[in-house]
Amino acid sequence: MIDEIDRQLISFLQEDARLTNAALAEKVGLTASTVHERVKKLEKKGIIKGYIATVDAEALGKPIMAFIRLSVSSASTDYSESRNSILNICQTEPDILECHSVAGEDCYILRVRAAGPADLEKLLGRVRCSAQIIRTTTNIVLSTLKQTSKVTPVS
């Protein structure tokens, strides 16, 4: 279980993972060594999974973001085989940023980045050939109003 101090530490680290233990300690009113121990415990419990740099995809040559919805054949005799095919393509395609198994009309939703329409088309072709996919629906993002990876802990 986490307490209010842990929630604050998580919040501050999600805002800026480069904060030092001393800076965090000042924000939460503890010593740097106590903060260090608390953060290590959060990491050990798997609550803090890692630290990443948020980058500008457009500046890296990937201005197109799209969501691809996949429907997999229900005639497939082996669900795990189909799932493994999707997992394999997700692991081998660096432009697939996320893959979610979903309930509803579709089976999976992918979030992808591409350099241009031709690259997106090629990626779609590889995805379509990778599993027993019966339909894809692609939505190209025109603009992003909000994007965050921050999760607010339950009180």
C-alpha positions, 0 to 999 in steps of 0.5 A: 500500500502507498501513503500520501508521501508516496503519492506525492513522490510518484506525482513529482517523478511523473512530472520530472523524473530527473528530480534529485532525491534532495529536490524531492525531499524538499518538496515532501518535507523529508530527508534525501536518504528517506526519499531515496529509500521510498523511491527504491521501495516503489521501484522494487514493488513495480509501481515505478517501472522505469524512467524515460525521456519524452521526445518530439516525434515530429522532430525525429521524422515521424510526424504522422500518428495513427490508430489502427483498429484490428479485427481478427478472424473468429474462425481461428481455432487457436486464440493464443496463436492469433494473439502471438502473431499480433504480439510478434508484429508489435515486437518487430515493428518499431513504429508500433508504439502501443498495442491494446487488446480491447472488448467490442467490435475490434480485437486490438488497437495499435498506436503507430508513428510514421514518416509519411503516408507511404510508410504508414501504408507499408506498415499497414501491409505488414500488419495485415499479413502478420495474423488472421486479420479480417479488417483494419480501420485506420484513423490518422491523428490531425492534432492532439489536444491532450497526451500524457502518461501520468497516472494519478494514484488512488487516495 
